[in-house]
Amino acid sequence: MNMAFSKTIAQVRNRTKTVTRRNINTWKTLKPGDILRAVEKAQGLKKGAKVRPLATIRVVSVREERLFCINEEEVAREGFPRLTPTTFIAQFFNGDWGQLVRRIEFEYVEPAP
């Protein structure tokens, strides 16, 4: 199964991203131990375009949480150590602090190329 990381390609490539937050209505059946292929883009590809893999990842944990739970350490785990939680939420979640999201922690199966 593919998981797209179109906004964090560099962070996945350099292995600084170990957590992702997704819409609560997605990835409902994901569980620890699941293996996924991190890709640049999985949907909306132009005719003839192919999925470009970034890494193979293993899910470590999955939980639901409100965005207001995010702190500096979590923002760094998202791959943005220089952003504040406020800036991160504004940039990726339209500033909706109360939004319920699915927090997915993962590890890389293979080292960076």
GIBEL-V343216 format. One record per residue. N is the residue number from 1. RES is the residue in one letter. PHI is phi in whole degrees, -180 to 180 (none if undefined). D_CENTER is the distance of its C-alpha to the mean C-alpha in Angstrom with 2 decimals. Layout:
n=N res=RES phi=PHI d_center=D_CENTER
n=N res=RES phi=PHI d_center=D_CENTER
//
This chain:
n=1 res=M phi=none d_center=14.29
n=2 res=N phi=-99 d_center=11.85
n=3 res=M phi=-125 d_center=8.17
n=4 res=A phi=-83 d_center=7.98
n=5 res=F phi=-131 d_center=6.30
n=6 res=S phi=-63 d_center=9.51
n=7 res=K phi=-93 d_center=9.05
n=8 res=T phi=-136 d_center=7.71
n=9 res=I phi=-58 d_center=9.99
n=10 res=A phi=-62 d_center=12.07
n=11 res=Q phi=-66 d_center=9.72
n=12 res=V phi=-74 d_center=8.78
n=13 res=R phi=-60 d_center=12.49
n=14 res=N phi=-92 d_center=13.79
n=15 res=R phi=66 d_center=11.73
n=16 res=T phi=-92 d_center=11.13
n=17 res=K phi=-98 d_center=7.40
n=18 res=T phi=-128 d_center=7.55
n=19 res=V phi=-142 d_center=5.53
n=20 res=T phi=-138 d_center=2.72
n=21 res=R phi=-116 d_center=5.45
n=22 res=R phi=-127 d_center=6.91
n=23 res=N phi=-51 d_center=10.60
n=24 res=I phi=-62 d_center=12.86
n=25 res=N phi=-86 d_center=14.71
n=26 res=T phi=-118 d_center=12.17
n=27 res=W phi=56 d_center=11.42
n=28 res=K phi=-68 d_center=14.59
n=29 res=T phi=-99 d_center=15.94
n=30 res=L phi=-65 d_center=13.13
n=31 res=K phi=-144 d_center=14.69
n=32 res=P phi=-54 d_center=14.83
n=33 res=G phi=98 d_center=16.07
n=34 res=D phi=-62 d_center=14.57
n=35 res=I phi=-104 d_center=14.01
n=36 res=L phi=-128 d_center=11.67
n=37 res=R phi=-103 d_center=11.94
n=38 res=A phi=-76 d_center=9.07
n=39 res=V phi=-130 d_center=10.83
n=40 res=E phi=-66 d_center=11.41
n=41 res=K phi=-151 d_center=12.45
n=42 res=A phi=-114 d_center=13.45
n=43 res=Q phi=-125 d_center=15.64
n=44 res=G phi=70 d_center=18.33
n=45 res=L phi=-74 d_center=19.43
n=46 res=K phi=-69 d_center=22.97
n=47 res=K phi=-53 d_center=25.76
n=48 res=G phi=88 d_center=25.96
n=49 res=A phi=-75 d_center=22.52
n=50 res=K phi=-115 d_center=20.59
n=51 res=V phi=-65 d_center=16.99
n=52 res=R phi=-106 d_center=16.11
n=53 res=P phi=-71 d_center=14.37
n=54 res=L phi=-111 d_center=12.46
n=55 res=A phi=-171 d_center=12.35
n=56 res=T phi=-105 d_center=12.94
n=57 res=I phi=-125 d_center=10.81
n=58 res=R phi=-117 d_center=12.26
n=59 res=V phi=-70 d_center=10.95
n=60 res=V phi=-98 d_center=12.66
n=61 res=S phi=-155 d_center=12.47
n=62 res=V phi=-139 d_center=11.59
n=63 res=R phi=-154 d_center=13.17
n=64 res=E phi=-96 d_center=13.85
n=65 res=E phi=-157 d_center=14.42
n=66 res=R phi=-85 d_center=15.57
n=67 res=L phi=-61 d_center=13.91
n=68 res=F phi=-66 d_center=17.14
n=69 res=C phi=-78 d_center=16.24
n=70 res=I phi=-71 d_center=13.90
n=71 res=N phi=-128 d_center=15.87
n=72 res=E phi=-60 d_center=16.07
n=73 res=E phi=-63 d_center=14.91
n=74 res=E phi=-68 d_center=11.62
n=75 res=V phi=-63 d_center=11.18
n=76 res=A phi=-63 d_center=12.12
n=77 res=R phi=-67 d_center=9.64
n=78 res=E phi=-75 d_center=6.87
n=79 res=G phi=103 d_center=9.16
n=80 res=F phi=-128 d_center=11.71
n=81 res=P phi=-65 d_center=14.69
n=82 res=R phi=-96 d_center=17.13
n=83 res=L phi=-92 d_center=15.79
n=84 res=T phi=-84 d_center=17.18
n=85 res=P phi=-56 d_center=15.47
n=86 res=T phi=-61 d_center=17.67
n=87 res=T phi=-67 d_center=16.71
n=88 res=F phi=-59 d_center=12.93
n=89 res=I phi=-67 d_center=13.56
n=90 res=A phi=-65 d_center=16.14
n=91 res=Q phi=-74 d_center=14.17
n=92 res=F phi=-109 d_center=11.06
n=93 res=F phi=-133 d_center=12.77
n=94 res=N phi=53 d_center=16.39
n=95 res=G phi=73 d_center=17.53
n=96 res=D phi=-86 d_center=17.50
n=97 res=W phi=-62 d_center=17.54
n=98 res=G phi=-87 d_center=18.70
n=99 res=Q phi=-61 d_center=16.00
n=100 res=L phi=-85 d_center=15.02
n=101 res=V phi=-130 d_center=11.35
n=102 res=R phi=-101 d_center=9.85
n=103 res=R phi=-91 d_center=8.27
n=104 res=I phi=-119 d_center=6.97
n=105 res=E phi=-97 d_center=8.18
n=106 res=F phi=-145 d_center=8.74
n=107 res=E phi=-130 d_center=11.31
n=108 res=Y phi=-87 d_center=12.46
n=109 res=V phi=-79 d_center=15.49
n=110 res=E phi=-125 d_center=17.25
n=111 res=P phi=-68 d_center=17.84
n=112 res=A phi=-62 d_center=16.92
n=113 res=P phi=-69 d_center=19.55
//
